[in-house]
Amino acid sequence: MLFASDLDQTLIYSARSFRLLPDHKSPAMSVVETYNDQDISYMTDDAIKQLLQLASEASFVPVTTRTIEQFRRISLFRDAILPAYGVVSNGGNVLVNGVIDQEWNQKIKSNVSQMCLCTQDILSQFGEISHASWTGSLKLADDCFHYCIVERENIPTEELASFSLWAKSQNWKISLQGRKLYLVPAVVNKWHAVLYIRDLLEEKTVVAAGDSLLDLCMLEQADYAIAPRHGEVWESYSRGTLPISSVQFTKQAGILAAGEILDYVSQFTAYKMQA
């Protein structure tokens, strides 16, 4: 069995995303990422133990929109758990024992050039609606997609929605997550990369976890899917606009949801091992 899981706000959490209730005792937790001598991301100690056990029983594949450099900041995957495979750059890159899979990367670049409107035209059209009042400068992530920091309260909602609809017709996906706006070629996605790894490992079953709309393709295509009770997937479900009905949700939100997700996957793994 292959367990493909998003990282930020699914398994690992910044302090501002803990979402602990005021009367809830803070669980024991450990830092799993530091940057510039600052503690950035955490997991509960129980969740770390669960993931260690799970990684010994199933093929665990971390899946993230993070760049390669940002992924490598996560000490957990250097010091405690060493995944043979990882998906980074939103699926634009696959890491094999920490090394970029060049075959996959070249395939992605070829697909982008053949199937998606060229980046220059997308950025030019975006430039028609972007303004310093709501967008920061665009950044290129691993030569796979662009993103920028935005001021959400100043976003021209109708103009962005219209641009997103047009971009979709050009085989691009526009996704707003927190204060980041992503411009991603549709062929650069998490599921295609997970499918590539599944076939390499000859696994038959995929369990996926994730919280954002960039995880949706993975949740939709996996054999079993679970999402935390927060984030874009949960919000879409709460509004009745989630396009799929097969996702299971945790009972808790925030950092405690990671433990529930891992409980679910562990129980499923035990069931599959007995079957």
N, C-alpha and C positions, 0 to 999 in steps of 0.2 A: 504494500500500500504506500502511496505517496501522499504526504501531507504538505500542501503548498500554502504558505501563510504570508500575508502582508505583515509588515512590521510596525510602523508608527501608528499608534492608537488602535492596534489590534493585539500585538504581543508586547511592545515596548511603549513607554509613556513618558512624556515630559512632565515636570511638576505641575504645570498649569492644566494638564489634562487628566489628573488623577480622578477627579469627580467623586471624591469621597464625601459621604454624607456627614454633616456636622457632628452627629452623635456616634459616628462610626470610628472605632479605634483603628488607628493607622497600622496596617500590617507591616511586618518586617520586610524590608526591600533592599535591593542592592543596585548600585550604579552599573549600567551596562554600556554607557557611552560617555566619553568626555571629549571636549573640544576647547582648545585654548585654555587649558587648566580649569574649565568649568564643567560641572556635572550636567549632562544634557538629558539622558534617558535612563529610565529605571524599569525594573521588573520586581514583582514580589518574590521573596525567596522561595515560596511554595511553587510559584509558576516556573521558576528556573529549574527546580528539582523535577517538576513534571516534564518540562521540555527535554531535560537531559535523559530521562527515562524513555520518553517517546522517541527521541532521536536514535536510541539504541534498538528500537523495535520496528521502526518504519523509516522510509526514505523521507527525511525532513528537508524541504527546500524553502529557504527564505525568499520571499518575492517582494520587491520594493520599487518604488519610483525613484528612490535615491540614486545619485550618481555612484560610480564605482568608489570614488574617494570618500564620499559620505558613508557608504556601506562599510568600508574598511575601518571607520572610526568606532564601530560597535565592538567593544572588547569581548563581549560574550562569545562572538563567533571567531575569536582568535585564541581565547584562553580556555574555554570550557567546552564549546560545541564547535566542531569543525565540519560544516556541511560539505559534502563532496560536490554539490551543485548549488548554485544560487542564481536568482534572476534579479538583475538590477536595471537601471535606466528604463523602467516601466516595460521591460521585455526587450529592449534594444540590445542588451548584452546578457549573455549567459556566462557565469564563471564556473570553471571546472577546477576544483582544488585551488581556488583563488585566482586562476589564470583565465583571461578572456578567451572564449571559444571563437576563434576567428571565422570558422565556417559559418556559424550562426550570424555573427555580426555582418559578414559580407552578404548573406542571404537577405537580411533585414534591409541593408542599404539598397540592394537590387530591387526589392519589393517596393520600397518607398519611391524610388525613381520611376518605376513602371506603373504603379497603381495610385499614387497620390499626386495632387497638384504640387508643383515645385514650391519649396519653402519661401523663396523670394516673393512669389505672388501672394501667398498666405500672409506673410509679414507686411507686405504692401497694403493689403486690404485691411489688416488689423490696424495699421497706422492711420487709417481713415477715421477710426473711432477712438483710438487711444489718446490720452491727454495727461499731462503732468499732474492734473488734479486727482487722478485715480490710478494711474499706472506708473510703476517704476520702470527702470530699463530692463529690456528683455535679456535673458541669459540663455545660452546654449548649453544643454546638459548632455555631455558625452557624445556630442554630434548626433543626437537621436531626436531631441525635441526641444522646444523653447518654453520658458516660464518667466513670470514676473511677479513681483510683490504688488498688491493692490490695496487701495483704501476702499473697503467694501461699501461704506456708506455713500461714497461718491460715484459708484458704478452706474453708468447709463444703462439701466436694466434692459430696456427695449432694444437699444442698439446692440448690446452684447448678445441678446437672444437672437436677433436677426443675423448677426455675424456668425454665431454658432451654427445656426441652421444652414447658412450658406456653406460654411466650412465642412459640415457633415456631407453635403452633396459633392464636395471635392475630396472626400475620403480622409478628412481630418476630424479629430475630436477636440473640443474645447471643454475644459473641466475646471471649475472653481472649487478649490479646497482650502478652507480657512482663508488666509490672506494670499494664497498663491493661485494664479491663473495659469493653466497649462494649455499649450498648443501642441498637440501630439498627432503625428500621422497615424491613421487608424490601424495600419499594419504593425505599428509598434505597440504591442499590448501584452499584458501579462499571460493571458491564456495560451497564446501561440508558443511562447517560450516554455511554459509548463508542459504543454503537449509534446514539444521537442524533447524535453528531459524525460517525460514519461515513456516515450518510445525508446530512448536510449537505455533506460533502466528496465524496459519490458515490464513495467508495472501495469496492472489491470484496473486499479481503482485509485481515484484521486479525491481526496477530501480537501476542501479549500476554505480559507478564512480571510475576511477582509472587511473594511469599514467604509471605503470610499467608492465613488462611481467608477474610478479607474480599476477597481477590483471586480466590477460587476460582470465583465466578460468571463472572469475566472469562476465566480460564484455560479454563474448561469450554466457553464459547461461542465463543471465538476460533477462527480457522481453524488457527492454530499457536500453541503455548504453551510457554514455558520458565520454569523456576523455579530459584533457587539451591539449592545443596546444604546448606541450613540453613533454619530457620524452620518455621512450622506446616505448610506444604504438604509439605515434605520429611519432617518428623516423622510426618505422617499416612501418607505413602507408605511410610516405613520400618516402620510398625506394620501395614501392609496394610489401612488403613482409608480410603485416599484413594478417593473415589467416582468418579474418572475415571482413565483409563489413557493418555490422549493427551499428558500433560505430559512434556516432556524436561527432564532435570536437568543442571546443570553438573557438572563433575568436581571443581571446587574450591569451598570454602565461604568466606564472608566477602567482604571488599572485592574480592578477585581474581575472584569470581564475576561481578561487573559486566562485566568485560572479556570473559568467555566469552559472556555473554548478548548483548552487542553484536556479538561476532564472529558468532554464530549468526544474528542478525537481518540483519547486513550481507551475509552470504553468501546468505541467503534473498532479500534485496532485489536483489542482483546477478543471481541466478537468474531472478527475476521480470522484470527489465529485459531479459534476453536472450531470454526465452520469447516 
